Amino acid sequence: MSIWIHEDSKILVQGITGSQGMFHATRMVEYGTDIIGGVTPGKGGQSVDLPGRSVPVYDTMTEAVSDTGGEASIIYVPARFAASAIMEAADAFHELNGGGLIVCISEGIPTLDMVRVVAHIGQRPGVRLIGPNCPGIISPGESGGCKVGIMPGYIHTKGRVGIISRSGTLTYEAVAQTMGVGEGQSTCIGIGGDPITGTGFIDCLAAFEEDPETEAVVMIGEIGGTAEEDAAEWVAENFSKPLVGFVAGATAPPGKRMGHAGAIISGGKGTAEEKFAAFEAAGIHIARDPSKIGDVLLDVLIEAGLRES
Amino acid sequence: MNIHEYQGKALFREAGVAVQDGVHCTSVEQALAAYDSLGSEVVAVKSQIHAGGRGKGNLYSSDSDDLVMEGGVKIASSREDVEEYASNILGHTLVTKQTGPSGKLVNNLYIEAGCAIAHEYYLALLIDREENSVLIMASTEGGMDIEEVAENTPEAIHKTWVDPIEGLHDSQKNALADSLGLSGSAHASLVEMVGQLVSMFVDRDCSMIEINPLVKTEGDTMVALDSKVSFDDNASFRHPWRAGLRDLSEESDIEVRARAHGLSYVDLDGDIGCLVNGAGLAMATMDVIKLYGGEPANFLDIGGGADRESITAAFGIILEDPSLEGILVNVFGGIIRCDMVARCIIEASEEKGLNVPLVVRFSGTNHKEGKEILDSCELETITTSTLAEAGEAIVKVIGGDSS
C-alpha cells in the first residue's frame, strides 16, 4: 500500500504535447506509471507516442476523464495557464468521479491565483491538489511503481518510510539517505515551495498514519510561514509513528527570499529555530544536520523496535 | 518587488485612496519648487528608500561616514527648512533598523503637504499563507513598529480575512471601522478606503500593502500618510506597467545579475561559496557548512533548467566575492545530469580563472560519470558522494575547524 497513488493508478498528463510534458510523460511510463492519456487544448484527437504505448490527446479534462477513467492528473503547463488547468481538472474529477488527485509541477503561479484555486478545490470534496512548484509524488513498487512527478525514479525502492518535503532536490537527498541506511519508501511527496499550496504536511501525516505499510516518516520543512509549527502541534495529538524532522534554512538571513517563493523569514517569524523547537516540543526526532537525516532515522527505528541495527 | 512610497501613493490615488498632495523630487531645486507649488506652509520632507524605519534612521555622508542629520523624515515649516533637509538627505546614506549598517544611498525625495492629525492608526493587507486568503490587519496603535504591537499588545490588532470567492463583505468593513473606534465621517471614510485597498491589492497582484500611519485628520477623514507596497513577482507577466516602477539601485546588483541568468542568489557574510541545484538543498548545504564549522558566502540555486551558460555565470558571480576561500558544489542530479555539470565546471573554472579549492558532491543522475570526468581532468577538485563528506571536506580544505 501507499498513499493517494498506487501501482495501477490511471494518470492523465495536462500539457502532454509540450516539451516538458512529453519528456516527463516518457520518464513516468519508463518507471511504470500507467499514463492513459493527456490534454492539450486545440490538440484533441491527436495521439502521443510514449514507450510501448500510444495515448490519446483530448481538448478538455472532462473529455479525458470521461473517456479514459483517469483518476489523477499531472500538470506541466506554463504558470500563467496553470491555475485554470488545475480548476478544470478539479471540476472534471469532482463531477465525473467524485474526486481525484491533481499534481501541479508548474513553478511561478501568481499567489492570488493559488488563493482562488485552493478555495475552489475546498468546495470540491474528494479532490486533492499536490503542489504547485513541487517534484510530485512517487510510490515505488516491487518492479517500477507509480511516479507522478519529475523526480529521478531509480533512486527509490519500495519500503516502509514515508517522506514529505517542501523541497525538490532535498527530497531526493532524504531518499538517498534513507537508502543509505537500508530503508525504502512507501510514498514520497513534495508538497511544494510556494506560500500557498494544496496539500500540506498535516494532510500527508494523516494519510501516513492510516497507511499500514508506512512505519516511519521523514518530514522536511524550510523557513517561512508556520506550516511546520502547525504540523508539530497536530503530531503531538494525532501521530503515533516514529517521525524524523529537519528544517532547511537555519543559516538563512531574515527578509531574504531563499529561492522558493515561500522561503522567507518575515517580521522575525518563520525561522528554522522556531520550527525545530516546535518539532522537539511535539516529540519529533530532529535532525539538525541535513547530512544525518538517515542516521537519525536509523536510531529512531531501532528505538521503536522496528530494526535491530 | 518593492516600490517607493511616492510610487505607492500614486497607485493609491488611482485607486481612490485618500493621500495628501505631494511631489517626487531628485534635487534640492525641485524640492523648493515643490514647496512653492504645494501651497502648504508645513510639509513633510521624506527620504525615499525601500527599507522601513526611515523616520528614526540617521543620514551619513557617503564618503566620510560623518553624521549629517538625525531622522530621514522631517517636518519643514519654511522654505529654508526644506532646503536644509533636502540637502541633508539627497546624496547621503540613510541607515535604518532595516537597511543594515551599510545603509542606502538616497536619490529620491518626496515633499508632501502637511496634515492636521487627530489620531494615527495602522492598516495592512497581506497574504495569509495559513488561512489561504488576503488578511487585513488594523490597529489603533499607528506610527509604531507593528511587530512590537503584536508582541506587547496583540489585542490592539484587529484582523479580518477576504473570502477568496465572495470577496470582502460590507459587514467586515464596518466591523473593522468599529474596532478602531471610528464614527461618523471617519467611519464611512475607512469603510470606503478598505474596499478600495482590497480592489487595488487584487487588481495589481500585490503581496503587501502597509499604511503606517493611517491618520484621522482633524476634519474627520482618513488619509494614508505612508505607503509600503510590494508586488507578487510571479504575477509580473500580467502587469507590464511594473517595469517602470522598478528601481534597480534599490536591489543588490549581484542578485539582479544572477536573476538575469536564471539563478537565485543571496549574498552572505562567509567565505565558502555554494553552487547547488534546488532551493531546499541549497539552504541545507549552507546549514551543513555552518554545522561543520564554516561560514557560507552565499545561497545559490542554479534551478532545474541550468545549462553551460548559467553554470559559468554562477561561477563568475561566486568568484566576485573578495573574501572567498573555497567553493562547494552540491548537485543532486535529476533532470540535470552530473556529467553535464562536471563539464561545465571545468569550462567555467578555465574561463573564470578558479583560484580557490573546489569540493564537488555529486549524487543522482550520472553521478559516477560526473565524478570520473572531474577526477581525470587537470582541475584540482575534491569529489565526494555524500553531503556529510562534502561539508567536512570543504571546511577542512580551507583550514577551518571541521570537528
Interface residues (C-beta under 8 A of the other chain):
Chain A: A79 R80 G108 I109 P110 T111 L112 D113 V115 R116 V118 A119 H120 Q123 P135 I150 M151 P152 I155 S165 R166 S167 G168 T169 L170 T171 Y172 E173 A176 G180 G193 P195 I196 I220 E222 I223 G224 G225 T226 A227 D230 F246 A248 G249 A250 T251 A252 P253 G255 K256 R257 M258 G259 H260 A261 G262 A263 G267 G268 A272 R288 D289 P290 S291 K292
Chain B: Q98 I127 R129 E130 N132 S133 V134 I146 E147 D163 P164 I165 V202 D205 S207 D232 D233 N234 A235 F237 R238 S264 V266 L268 V276 N277 G278 A279 G280 L281 A282 M283 A284 M286 D287 V288 I289 K290 L291 P296 F299 D301 G304 F332 G333 G334 I335 S363 G364 T365 T386 L387 A388 A390 G391
